[in-house]
Amino acid sequence: MITKKEPRLKPGFPTVTAKRNRILKSPILASTDQPVLPDSHQTLLLPCAQSQTMDNSSAPNDRYISLLSKIVIRGYSGDFSVPDASLDHLQTELEEVAAFTPQEFANFVELADTHHVVVRTLAVIEKMASAQSLNQLAEMCNESLSAERTRISKAVESLYAIVQALDMSGCPPSVIKSLDHWPDLGSDLDLYTSGSAEHVVKVMKEKMKAELEARSWGDRLAGKWNFQIPGLQELVEIHVRYLGQTGEQTAMARRVLERGVTKIVNGRTFPVPAPEERILISTLQRMYRHFYFRLCDMVDMAKLLSSGSVDFAELRRGAEKGGIWPGVASYLVILSQYVTPYGGKVELPREVIAAAYSPDLRVQFRENFLRVPMRPAAGLYGSQLLNASRHGDLRAISRLPLLPPLALSALVAYRLTGSDKGVW
């Protein structure tokens, strides 16, 4: 039991519902704590024989991401529906959270929001706090949980309406990425459909009363359309007929619907990708476009892999169709390396490890995200382009070379204006 005083929290601290469509960056607070973090936070790419030294940072967010990882990975044994019955092994983590100032707690929740793990994190803390009569802490958790679950429930109902509207209008949909984080939900609602762009836009405008957002160069290249529905906080992003950062993935996109399954969320049944396509889509997003992970990516896919539902032969078959098998293998190695120090366990077949860029890939926590090393990322892009040339994939050959100048333009725009809006 905690013997220290009640946590220094005041009722009414900021909840996570405000302004979700921007990246939240917490200020660096003064701290004398020097937590020991797993190498995965500090190492870019280290050979196995090289000694791994840790750069113990005093930045609070570096401490928070480690704390979040421990709570989410070690707080659940099955799915993420409810925390483990016994959470005694997280007593030290509870004491650390209980000692936060109000500003530290708000920043901690903001980072959890950025990484789409608010519900999973606070459900564990609230359960422990309630059991140990830490009433203020439990109350603060409940306040944020209530607001977040209300937002998510409303978003799920809107998502179901969108799926129904598209499906009944001849645009068969699949909900991609968004429901992977359940019981959390991100700040966008992502879908894929094989319908035509003109039909999709018409359905969204007429049946959902949605407004079409301005499309960036990257959106046009990828074949994405963004919509804002009145009264809905989340932006709706629809990938039409193609996937990939340049819309180069044709065969892989077809597999999303051909091999799709269903998932029940809040009593609603949604069409979603099969486990193998979930991994392929996440790989495209993390290893070939954004080059960073959120904590939710790590824990979502680790749970999926540990469930035994992934057919690695089918996964490789799908990845090779799109020329991204080295990227998929590298993605899986990265998440395996990340969750292991926190008590997670992901067993990968030897052929997966052998196909990765390196068996010792790590991410680095920087600027609030888990960053992918640039050297492997560049190598994976080159490998994808070479594969397209080898197989005569004219769409990929014509579109992939546009990625470097687009990325450079986005970087220049960001450096000059602080935003890459309109480019990326």
N, C-alpha and C positions, 0 to 999 in steps of 0.2 A: 504493500500500500504506500501511496505518496504521503510523506510526512510534512512536506513543505506547505506553505500557505496556498490559498486558492490562487489560480492563475490571474495575472494582472490584466484582465480584460474588462472592457466596459460594454454594456448593452448598446446595440446600434452600430457596431462596426460595419464597414462597407460589405455588402453581399456581392456575389459574383455575377449578378445579372446586369450590371451597368456596362454599356458600351463594349459588347463582346466582339464586334467586328473590327477590332484593331488589336495589334499585339501589345500586351501589357508588359511593361518593363518596370520593375520595382527599383527605387533608388538604392544605392549602396549605403547600407547603414553601418555605423561604427560598431565593431565587434572585436572582442579579444579571443573569441572561441577559435580553435584551430582543429576542426574535425579531421579525422583520418578517413579519406575517401577511397573507394575502390579505384584501381588503376584505370578502369574504363572511363573515368571522368577526366583523366589527366593525360592519357596517351593517345597519340594519333595512330601510329603504325610502328610497332616494335617487333623485330625478329624474336623468335622464341628464345634464342640463347642470350639475348640482350637483357641486362638487369633492368627491372622496371622500378623507377623511382617516382615518387608522388610529389606533386607541387601542391602542398597544402595551402589553399587559398583561404583568406579571411572573408571573402565576399559572402554575404548572407545567402544569396541565391544558390551558391555552390553547396552550402550546407543544406538548404531547403530541398534541392533536387535529390540529394542523398537520402534525406529523411522521407521524402515522398516515395522514393523507390523502395525503401525498407517496408513502409507501411502497406503499400499496395501489393507488393510481391509476397510479403510474408503474412499479410492479414487475411488471405483467402487460400483455401486448399482446393476447392472444387471450382465452380464457376464464380462469377462476381455477384451473385444474387444476394448473398448475405455473408458478413464476415465470419471467420472461424468461431466456433463455440468458445474456445480458449485462446486468449490473446496475451497470456502472461509473458510470452517471449518478446512482446513489444513494449514492455513496461518502461524501459529506458527511453524509448521514443516518445511515449506518452508524457513522461516527466519533462522532456525537452520542449514539447509543445506547450505544456502547462506553464512553463516558465517564460513564454513569449510575452513581450509587451503588446498592447493593442496594435501598434503599427507593424510589428514583426508578424503577428498572426494574420493581419490583412495582407501583407506581402506574401506570406506563405500560401494563403488561399488563392491569391492572384496567380502565383506560379502553378498551382494545381489546376487552375482554370486554363492557363495557357497550354498545359499538357493534357487537358481533357480527362482529369482524374479526380475532380472535386467530389463527386458522390462517393466513389470508392475510398477515397482518403478520409473524408469526414465521417462516413458511416463507421469506420473502425475506431476513430478517435472518440466519437460520440458514445459508442457502446462501452468503451473502457472508462470514459469520464463519468458516465451515468452509474456504472457499477461501483465506482470509487467515490461517489458523492462530490465530484468536482462540478458543482452545479453551474457555475458561470461558463465554464468551457463547454459543457454539454449543451447549454442554452445557445451559445454562439454557433456551435455546429448545427444544431437543429434549425436555427434561423436561416443559415445558408443552404442547408439541405432542402428545406421547405421551398425556398425561392427557386433553387435550381431544378428541383423535381417538377415544380409547376411549369417552368419554362420548357423543360423537356417534354412533359405531357402534351402541352400545346403544340410543340413542334412535331411530335409524332403524329398527332391527329392531322395536321396540315400535310405532312409527308404522305400519309395514307390517302388523303384526298387527291394529291398530285398523282400518285400511283394509279388510282382508280380512273382519274380523268385521262391520263395518257393511254392506259390500257384499253379503255372503252372507245378510244378514238383511233385505234389502229397503230399506236406507238408503244409496242411492248417494252416495259421498263424493268430495270433492276436497280435496287438501292445499293450503291457502292460506297464503301468506307464509313458512312455515317453511323450505321448500326453496329459496326465492329467494336465500338467503345462501350456498348451497353453494360451497366446501367447509366453510364455517362453519355453525353452527346456533344459533338463539336459545335462550332459556330456557323457551319454551312450544312446544307442538305444536298448531298451529291447523288446523282442518278446517271444511269446510262440507258440509252434507247437506240433501237435500230430504225426508228421512224425517221422521216425526212425532217430537215431543219425547219422548213417552212411550216410543216404540219405541227411540229412541237411548239413553235412560237405562237401559232394560231390557237392551239389548245390552251397554252398557259395564259394568253391574253384574254381569251373569251370565257374559259371555264374557271380559271383561278383569279381572274382580274389582275394578273401580274403585270408589272412594268419591266420591260426589257432594259437591262443595264448596258451602258456603253461597253463595247468589246475592245480589249487590248489586242496588240499584235499577237501576243502569245495565245490569247483566247481563239483568235481566228485561225491560227496555225494548228492548234490542238483540236479544233472543232467543238468548242465549248460555248454555251450560252448561259448567262447569269440573269436571274429574275428576282425582283423584289415583290413580295406579296403583301398587300396592305394588312397591317396588324400583326405581321409575322416578323420577329426579330432576325431570324436567320435568312441569309441569302440562299437562294436555290440555284445550284450549278448543275447543268445537264450536259453530259457528253453525248454527242450525236454521232452514231455509227462508227466512230473511231476512238482509240485510246492512245496514250503516249504523249510526250511533251510536244511533239510536232504533228500529232494525229497520224503517226506512221503505222500504228498497230491495227491491222485489219483482221487477220485470223484470230488474234487474241481477243479482240472485241467480240467477234461472233461467238466465241466460247462462253462469254459471260451469260448469254441467254440460253445457248444450247445446253449448257451443263448446270444451269441455275438450280437453286434449291429455295426453300421458303424458311422464314424465321418469324416466330410469333413474338411481338413486342406490345405490351400493354393491351393484350387481347386482339391486336390487329395482325393479320398475316401479310408479310411483305416478301416479294421476290428478291432474293439476294444471290450473289455469286457463290459457287461452290468453294470449299476451303482452298483448293489450289489456285483458283482465280483471285480469291482474296489476297493471297500472298503475292501473286503476279501484279495486281493493281497497286498494292502497297509498295512493292519494289520499284515500279515505274515512278511513283510519286517521290519516294525517299532517295533512291539511288541514281535516278536519271533526271530529276527535275529540281527538287528543293535542296537536296544534299544535306538534310538534317532530319533527325527523328524527334518525335515527341515521346514522352514516357508512355503514353497510351499505346503507341506502336509496339513498343517493347513488350509490354504486359499482355496486350491483346493477342499478339502472334505467339508469344511463349505459351499462353493458355491453349491456343489452337493446336500448336504442335504437341503439347503434352497430352491432349485429348485423344491422340491416336487416330484422328480423322483425316489426316493428310496422306494422300497417296503420292509418294515421292517420284515414282515413275511417271505418273500423270502430270505432276508438277513440272518435271524436266521436259516432258513432251510439249507442254504448253509454252514453257519458257523458250525452248529452242525454236518454236514457230516464230517467236518475236525477236530472236537473237539476243535474249537477255539472260540466258542461263548463268553466265559468270556473275551477273548482277544479283540474281536471285540467291545464288550460293553465298555471295559476299554479304548480302542482307541477312541471311539466316545465321551466318557466323557472327556478325556484329551483335545481333540480339542475344545469341547464346552467350557470348562473352560478357554482355552487359548484365544479364539477370543472374548469372552464376554467383558473383560476390554477395548478392543480396539474398541468397537462399533459393533462387529459382533454378530449375534444371531443364535443359533442353538437349536431348540426345539427337545428334545429326548423323546420317549415314556417311560413311567414309567418302563416297563419291561426291557428296555435297561439299565437304571440307576441301577435297582435292580440286574442285572446280572454282573455289573462291579465289579472289585476287591474292589473298594471304590468309593463312589460318589464324593469324594474330591481329586481325582488324579490330580497332577500337574507335569509339566516338569520343569527342571532346566536348564537355559542357562549356559553351561559350555563348554569350549574348542570349541567354535564356533558353537555348536549345541544345540538343545533343548533335553536334556537327560531324558530318561524314568527312573523312580525309579527302582532300582534293586530288591527290595523286591517283588513288584507285578510281575516283569518279571520272577523271579524264580518260583513264585506261578503258573503263567500261563503255564510255561513249564511242571510243575508237573501235572497240570490239563489235559493238552493235552496227556501226556503219560498215565495217568490213564484212560482217555476216550478210547484211542487206545486199552488198555488191556481189558476194559469192552466190547468193540465191536469186539474183536478178529481180529483187523486190523494187520495182520502179518507184512506187509511192514513197517508200522509205528512203531510197537513194536520192530522190528529188527534194525531200523535206528535211532530213536530218542535218545536212550541211548548213541549213538556215539557223540552227540552234546557237552556235558560237557567236555570230554577230548579234543575234537577239539578246543573248545573255549579256554581252558587252554593252549593248545599248541600255539595257535595264540597269546595269551597274553604273554607267555614266549618269543616267537620269537620277538614280538614287543619290549618288555623290553630289550632284548639283542641286537637287530639289528636296532630298530627304524622302523621296517616294519614287517607286518604279511604276506607278499607276499609268496605264495607257500603253505600257510596253510589255511587261511580263504578265 
